[in-house]
Amino acid sequence: MKKMCDYVNYIEVNKTPEELEQEFIREFVRFRKENNLTQELLSIYSNVNRVKIARIESGMHSTTIKNLLEILGPIGYTIKIEKIKDKNKDA
């Protein structure tokens, strides 16, 4: 019997979902700051409550894809699926 990895370009990832979530949060905050956006300003542009943005950034709220698109879309950004980099190769 064939395994799933026989059918797809499969890579075993050494990151847990929790590590991926923390990485996403760091990237989200970095993105906001690099674009000179406060939580309040991002809230105004996206029409998403500032408290919700703060909870996403603190890890208190696990957001939905729809919420992310509501936050990012009005300022000209989206989300995409990309392959996870092997943390052993990043070192």
C-alpha positions in Angstrom: 0.0 0.0 0.0 1.3 3.4 -0.9 1.8 6.1 1.7 0.7 9.7 1.3 4.3 10.8 0.8 4.4 8.6 -2.3 1.9 11.0 -3.9 2.8 14.5 -2.9 6.0 16.5 -2.5 6.0 15.9 1.3 8.5 17.4 3.7 8.5 16.6 7.4 8.5 19.8 9.4 10.2 20.2 12.7 7.8 23.0 14.0 4.8 22.5 16.2 1.5 24.3 15.5 2.3 26.4 18.6 5.7 27.4 17.1 4.1 28.3 13.8 1.5 30.4 15.6 4.1 32.3 17.5 6.1 32.9 14.3 2.9 34.2 12.6 2.3 36.6 15.5 5.8 37.9 15.4 5.5 38.4 11.6 2.1 40.1 12.0 3.5 42.6 14.5 6.6 43.2 12.5 4.5 43.9 9.4 2.3 46.4 11.2 5.3 48.3 12.7 7.3 48.3 9.4 4.3 49.9 7.8 4.1 52.6 10.6 0.7 51.4 11.7 -0.4 51.5 15.3 -3.1 49.1 16.4 -5.5 52.0 16.4 -4.7 53.1 12.9 -4.9 49.5 11.6 -8.2 49.3 13.3 -9.5 52.4 11.6 -8.3 51.3 8.1 -9.7 47.8 8.5 -12.8 48.5 10.5 -11.7 45.7 12.9 -11.8 46.5 16.6 -8.4 47.5 18.0 -9.0 45.2 21.0 -9.3 42.2 18.5 -6.0 43.2 16.9 -4.3 43.5 20.3 -5.6 40.1 21.3 -4.3 38.6 18.0 -0.9 40.1 18.6 -0.8 38.9 22.2 -1.8 35.4 21.3 -5.0 35.7 23.4 -7.2 35.3 20.3 -6.7 32.8 17.6 -8.0 34.6 14.6 -9.9 33.3 11.5 -8.7 33.6 7.9 -11.8 35.9 7.4 -10.6 38.2 10.2 -7.1 38.3 8.7 -8.5 39.2 5.3 -10.7 41.9 6.9 -7.6 43.4 8.6 -5.2 43.1 5.6 -7.4 43.6 2.6 -8.3 47.3 3.1 -4.5 48.2 3.3 -3.7 46.3 0.1 -2.4 43.0 1.6 -3.5 39.4 1.7 -2.3 36.1 3.1 -0.9 33.2 1.1 0.1 29.6 1.6 3.8 28.9 1.5 6.0 26.0 2.4 7.5 26.0 5.9 11.2 26.5 6.0 13.2 23.7 7.8 14.4 25.3 11.0 17.5 23.1 10.9 18.5 24.7 7.6 17.7 28.2 8.9 20.3 27.9 11.7 
